[in-house]
């Protein structure tokens, strides 16, 4: 093989590597940001179960540690009324007699959300009530109409049943007898309904309130300025202020997240957009994911995506 020709071919990959290395110096390093705890929790796969005596259903639950990471742990299952519905250590629910029971999973002192178990003696009776809202976010003063679907054990719709409506935080959201929900103040309120004593699923409704935070740098990089998460006409909007400044590298992104550690941000946060300039910028979060509410995420994070390094973050109040 010709010597000069071989050397030229061998140099091409090396030159390409060196070129990339020159482009990425500001995006290398070790992510030393410590995750603040976001609170441990237990999630369940369903909120309500309808059974006839002798039938059973398997419930599943997942435990998340204080950093929001799923862990395999041994959960304890309990029933509020074992004569109606009992549950074993694996989450298997057995219907014993007509009535209602609440089943929960727990880990230590941490309790999971309730699962409403309705055991039906009459096939034509109310077995399930499912509440729905046209959207999950409202502005203060806005009114929306909630609906409740009532079904028997065969999944057939039952009409003409009186519906009771409940707000679990009436200071934030008021619900009248017709299912009209009025937003009163910023925050999150759950709503549910009851028909013939059968409780529905709970639906979280977020009432918009501006949330602001100031960027702090991380890992020796630059980050400053303000961020605001707000609602406008039912849309969740993220604003970076005119004073926003950050370090830049090849692949600098804005994320919403519940942690600041880069690996967790990238794996479980919401990627908003790549940024290439400082100053005022606006992003429509609802256009990215219509299910995101203004209180779903705690941090706005500046992330160097290729190297998975946090440049800075703003803690939203």
Beta strands, then each sheet from edge to edge (+ up, - down):
strand 1: 41-44
strand 2: 48-52
strand 3: 56-58
strand 4: 61-64
strand 5: 70-71
strand 6: 76-79
strand 7: 85-87
strand 8: 92-95
strand 9: 99-107
strand 10: 110-111
strand 11: 115-120
strand 12: 128-132
strand 13: 137-138
strand 14: 143-145
strand 15: 147-151
strand 16: 164-167
strand 17: 173-175
strand 18: 180-183
strand 19: 187-195
strand 20: 198-199
strand 21: 203-207
strand 22: 211-217
strand 23: 223-224
strand 24: 226-232
strand 25: 235-240
strand 26: 245-246
strand 27: 252-257
strand 28: 270-274
strand 29: 281-284
strand 30: 299-304
strand 31: 309-315
sheet 1: 1+ 4- 5+
sheet 2: 2+ 11+ 9- 6+
sheet 3: 2+ 11+ 9- 10+
sheet 4: 3+ 8- 7+
sheet 5: 12+ 15-
sheet 6: 13+ 21+ 19- 16+
sheet 7: 13+ 21+ 19- 20+
sheet 8: 14+ 18- 17+
sheet 9: 28+ 27- 30+ 31- 22+ 24- 25+ 29-
sheet 10: 23+ 26-
end
